[in-house]
Amino acid sequence: MSETGKAQAEKLGLKLKDVPLTAIYSSPLKRAMDTAGAIARYHKLAITPDPGLMEVHVGEFEGMTLEKFASGFSQFMVDWQSKGEEINFNGGENLGKFKERVWASVQKIVQANRQGDVAVVSHYFVTATIVCTALGLPITHLVRIRIQPSSQTVLEFDEGCDPRLLLLSDTCHLKEN
């Protein structure tokens, strides 16, 4: 294991407040900014809002009742599996463009922070999209990845290497010691 790998492995057992962060990025949506603020108070860092980290705009599915969602979502899933990134949420965002938006933000964050560890606070579809893209999986695999609320997912971006998933949807930090 490389020195970087050893350092990362040691960090995985820590709560985020104990990881020496050099930057914090967040979706500008209130719930994400509130979470980023809770992290920032331990690190005395400013939060950088990034619109590229906003949740996917689901169009007509937004605020839909569970019954109506279930009836319309089945056909959407069939279309999604056959069309992949070409699918649009009716009245919302195209999934391919969403993936491009999110990944462009990730690449910008990685390039600006080569020498440090950063926290990125966002949402379910954003996190699952980042994981799929980092691992070279098609966006249709989003439904195979479960991201728990308030969980931590850790990716390592070493120059010249493909990104590595070190931790997925971990909630151990939420349990009392």
C-alpha positions as CSV (number, residue, x, y, z in Angstrom):
1,M,0.0,0.0,0.0
2,S,1.4,3.4,-0.9
3,E,1.9,6.1,1.7
4,T,-1.1,7.9,0.3
5,G,-3.1,4.7,0.6
6,K,-2.0,4.2,4.2
7,A,-2.9,7.8,5.1
8,Q,-6.3,7.4,3.5
9,A,-7.0,4.1,5.2
10,E,-6.2,5.8,8.6
11,K,-8.6,8.6,7.8
12,L,-11.5,6.3,7.1
13,G,-11.8,5.5,10.7
14,L,-12.1,9.1,11.7
15,K,-15.1,11.4,11.9
16,L,-15.0,14.1,9.3
17,K,-14.4,16.8,11.9
18,D,-11.0,15.0,12.6
19,V,-9.9,14.9,9.0
20,P,-7.6,17.9,8.1
21,L,-9.6,19.4,5.3
22,T,-8.2,22.1,3.1
23,A,-11.5,23.1,1.4
24,I,-15.3,22.5,1.6
25,Y,-17.5,22.6,-1.5
26,S,-21.3,22.4,-1.4
27,S,-24.4,22.4,-3.5
28,P,-26.0,25.8,-2.9
29,L,-29.3,24.3,-1.8
30,K,-30.0,25.0,1.8
31,R,-30.0,21.5,3.2
32,A,-26.5,20.9,1.7
33,M,-25.2,24.3,2.8
34,D,-26.5,23.6,6.4
35,T,-24.5,20.3,6.4
36,A,-21.4,22.0,5.0
37,G,-21.7,24.7,7.7
38,A,-21.7,22.0,10.4
39,I,-18.5,20.6,8.9
40,A,-16.9,24.0,8.4
41,R,-17.2,25.0,12.0
42,Y,-14.7,22.3,13.0
43,H,-12.2,23.4,10.3
44,K,-12.6,27.2,10.2
45,L,-12.9,27.0,6.4
46,A,-15.2,29.0,4.1
47,I,-17.8,27.0,2.1
48,T,-17.5,27.3,-1.7
49,P,-21.0,26.9,-3.2
50,D,-21.0,25.1,-6.5
51,P,-24.1,25.0,-8.6
52,G,-22.7,22.0,-10.5
53,L,-23.3,20.0,-7.3
54,M,-27.0,20.7,-7.2
55,E,-29.4,17.7,-7.3
56,V,-30.8,16.6,-10.6
57,H,-33.9,18.5,-11.7
58,V,-36.6,15.8,-11.9
59,G,-39.2,18.0,-13.6
60,E,-42.7,16.5,-13.2
61,F,-41.5,14.1,-10.5
62,E,-40.7,17.0,-8.2
63,G,-43.1,16.9,-5.2
64,M,-45.2,14.2,-6.7
65,T,-47.4,12.0,-4.5
66,L,-46.1,8.4,-3.9
67,E,-49.0,6.9,-5.8
68,K,-48.6,9.1,-8.8
69,F,-44.8,8.7,-8.7
70,A,-45.1,4.9,-8.7
71,S,-47.3,4.9,-11.7
72,G,-45.1,7.2,-13.8
73,F,-41.8,6.1,-12.6
74,S,-42.1,2.5,-13.9
75,Q,-42.1,3.7,-17.5
76,F,-39.4,6.2,-16.8
77,M,-37.2,3.3,-15.5
78,V,-37.9,1.2,-18.6
79,D,-36.9,4.2,-20.8
80,W,-33.9,5.0,-18.7
81,Q,-32.5,1.4,-19.0
82,S,-32.9,1.5,-22.8
83,K,-31.9,5.1,-23.5
84,G,-29.3,5.7,-20.7
85,E,-27.9,9.2,-20.7
86,E,-30.2,10.3,-23.5
87,I,-33.3,10.2,-21.2
88,N,-34.8,13.5,-20.0
89,F,-36.9,13.9,-16.8
90,N,-40.2,15.2,-18.3
91,G,-39.9,19.0,-17.7
92,G,-36.5,18.5,-16.0
93,E,-32.9,17.7,-16.7
94,N,-31.3,15.4,-19.3
95,L,-29.3,12.8,-17.5
96,G,-26.3,13.0,-19.8
97,K,-26.1,16.8,-19.3
98,F,-26.6,16.3,-15.5
99,K,-23.6,13.8,-15.5
100,E,-21.5,16.3,-17.5
101,R,-22.4,19.1,-15.1
102,V,-21.6,17.1,-12.0
103,W,-18.3,15.6,-13.3
104,A,-17.1,19.0,-14.6
105,S,-17.5,20.3,-11.0
106,V,-15.6,17.3,-9.6
107,Q,-12.8,17.8,-12.0
108,K,-12.5,21.5,-11.2
109,I,-12.4,20.6,-7.5
110,V,-9.8,18.0,-7.9
111,Q,-7.6,20.3,-10.0
112,A,-7.8,23.1,-7.5
113,N,-7.0,20.8,-4.5
114,R,-4.3,18.4,-5.6
115,Q,-2.4,18.8,-2.3
116,G,-5.3,18.4,0.2
117,D,-8.4,16.6,1.3
118,V,-11.7,18.3,0.6
119,A,-15.3,17.7,1.6
120,V,-18.0,17.9,-1.0
121,V,-21.5,18.1,0.3
122,S,-24.3,17.3,-2.1
123,H,-27.2,15.0,-2.8
124,Y,-28.1,11.4,-3.6
125,F,-28.1,11.5,-7.4
126,V,-25.0,13.7,-7.4
127,T,-23.1,11.4,-5.2
128,A,-24.2,8.3,-7.1
129,T,-23.3,9.9,-10.4
130,I,-19.9,10.8,-9.1
131,V,-19.3,7.2,-8.0
132,C,-20.5,5.8,-11.3
133,T,-18.4,8.2,-13.3
134,A,-15.3,7.7,-11.2
135,L,-15.6,3.9,-11.6
136,G,-16.4,4.0,-15.3
137,L,-20.0,2.7,-14.9
138,P,-22.9,3.9,-17.1
139,I,-25.3,6.3,-15.4
140,T,-28.0,3.6,-15.6
141,H,-26.2,2.0,-12.7
142,L,-27.2,4.8,-10.3
143,V,-30.1,2.7,-9.2
144,R,-27.7,0.0,-8.0
145,I,-25.9,2.3,-5.6
146,R,-27.6,3.2,-2.3
147,I,-26.5,6.4,-0.7
148,Q,-27.7,6.9,2.9
149,P,-28.6,10.4,4.2
150,S,-25.7,12.0,6.0
151,S,-23.3,9.3,4.9
152,Q,-19.7,9.6,3.8
153,T,-18.4,8.4,0.5
154,V,-14.6,8.8,0.0
155,L,-12.9,8.8,-3.4
156,E,-9.2,9.1,-4.0
157,F,-8.0,11.1,-7.0
158,D,-4.2,10.5,-7.6
159,E,-2.7,12.1,-10.7
160,G,-2.1,9.6,-13.4
161,C,-4.4,7.0,-11.9
162,D,-8.1,6.3,-12.2
163,P,-10.1,7.4,-9.2
164,R,-10.5,4.9,-6.5
165,L,-13.6,4.3,-4.3
166,L,-12.4,4.0,-0.7
167,L,-15.6,4.2,1.2
168,L,-19.3,4.1,0.1
169,S,-22.2,5.5,2.0
170,D,-20.7,5.0,5.5
171,T,-22.8,6.1,8.5
172,C,-20.5,4.9,11.3
173,H,-19.8,8.5,12.2
174,L,-23.4,8.9,13.2
175,K,-23.2,6.2,15.9
176,E,-22.2,7.2,19.4
177,N,-18.9,5.8,20.6
